[in-house]
Amino acid sequence: MTHKEALIKSLVWRIFIAIPFSFVISYIYLDKVYEAIEMTIVANVLVTFLYYAFDILWSRWSDKLFIGR
């Protein structure tokens, strides 16, 4: 997986799956729209970068472990 593919995959996941679910869960828990939006943005920006880094590392490790490159 290339860096560009990993970045696109991470962004698609965040925008269409993680952000809506994070907002709903935050809103249910906090019962305040502004705070739920704030928590959702902060958490998802951080986790997007972590997911991207993990995806790149996983791709490198899995190639070495399973393919022997």
One Martini backbone bead per residue (centre of mass of N, CA, C, O) as a GRO file, in nm:
protein
   69
    1MET     BB    1   0.096   0.036   0.023
    2THR     BB    2   0.063   0.352  -0.019
    3HIS     BB    3   0.055   0.661   0.112
    4LYS     BB    4  -0.189   0.759  -0.051
    5GLU     BB    5  -0.378   0.521   0.007
    6ALA     BB    6  -0.373   0.547   0.316
    7LEU     BB    7  -0.486   0.833   0.328
    8ILE     BB    8  -0.752   0.783   0.181
    9LYS     BB    9  -0.855   0.560   0.364
   10SER     BB   10  -0.857   0.729   0.624
   11LEU     BB   11  -1.051   0.955   0.526
   12VAL     BB   12  -1.294   0.783   0.450
   13TRP     BB   13  -1.338   0.657   0.723
   14ARG     BB   14  -1.378   0.918   0.883
   15ILE     BB   15  -1.609   1.062   0.720
   16PHE     BB   16  -1.823   0.798   0.695
   17ILE     BB   17  -1.782   0.664   0.996
   18ALA     BB   18  -1.638   0.792   1.252
   19ILE     BB   19  -1.766   1.074   1.280
   20PRO     BB   20  -2.067   1.006   1.305
   21PHE     BB   21  -2.034   0.809   1.547
   22SER     BB   22  -1.888   0.999   1.739
   23PHE     BB   23  -2.107   1.211   1.758
   24VAL     BB   24  -2.338   1.038   1.864
   25ILE     BB   25  -2.196   0.938   2.118
   26SER     BB   26  -2.125   1.216   2.235
   27TYR     BB   27  -2.415   1.323   2.248
   28ILE     BB   28  -2.533   1.109   2.431
   29TYR     BB   29  -2.331   1.160   2.665
   30LEU     BB   30  -2.345   1.496   2.679
   31ASP     BB   31  -2.600   1.661   2.557
   32LYS     BB   32  -2.405   1.846   2.358
   33VAL     BB   33  -2.331   1.973   2.063
   34TYR     BB   34  -2.068   2.138   2.086
   35GLU     BB   35  -1.906   1.924   2.250
   36ALA     BB   36  -1.939   1.695   2.045
   37ILE     BB   37  -1.794   1.834   1.814
   38GLU     BB   38  -1.527   1.887   1.955
   39MET     BB   39  -1.460   1.592   2.026
   40THR     BB   40  -1.473   1.480   1.739
   41ILE     BB   41  -1.249   1.646   1.611
   42VAL     BB   42  -1.012   1.584   1.796
   43ALA     BB   43  -1.020   1.275   1.783
   44ASN     BB   44  -1.011   1.242   1.463
   45VAL     BB   45  -0.747   1.378   1.404
   46LEU     BB   46  -0.567   1.201   1.576
   47VAL     BB   47  -0.660   0.916   1.467
   48THR     BB   48  -0.584   0.957   1.173
   49PHE     BB   49  -0.277   0.968   1.214
   50LEU     BB   50  -0.251   0.695   1.358
   51TYR     BB   51  -0.375   0.520   1.132
   52TYR     BB   52  -0.175   0.593   0.911
   53ALA     BB   53   0.079   0.494   1.055
   54PHE     BB   54  -0.016   0.205   1.098
   55ASP     BB   55  -0.059   0.131   0.800
   56ILE     BB   56   0.234   0.165   0.713
   57LEU     BB   57   0.362  -0.029   0.917
   58TRP     BB   58   0.195  -0.277   0.846
   59SER     BB   59   0.287  -0.300   0.555
   60ARG     BB   60   0.585  -0.348   0.620
   61TRP     BB   61   0.558  -0.589   0.816
   62SER     BB   62   0.386  -0.783   0.640
   63ASP     BB   63   0.587  -0.812   0.412
   64LYS     BB   64   0.815  -0.937   0.587
   65LEU     BB   65   0.651  -1.171   0.726
   66PHE     BB   66   0.470  -1.293   0.466
   67ILE     BB   67   0.675  -1.243   0.204
   68GLY     BB   68   0.994  -1.164   0.245
   69ARG     BB   69   1.107  -0.848   0.180
   0.00000   0.00000   0.00000
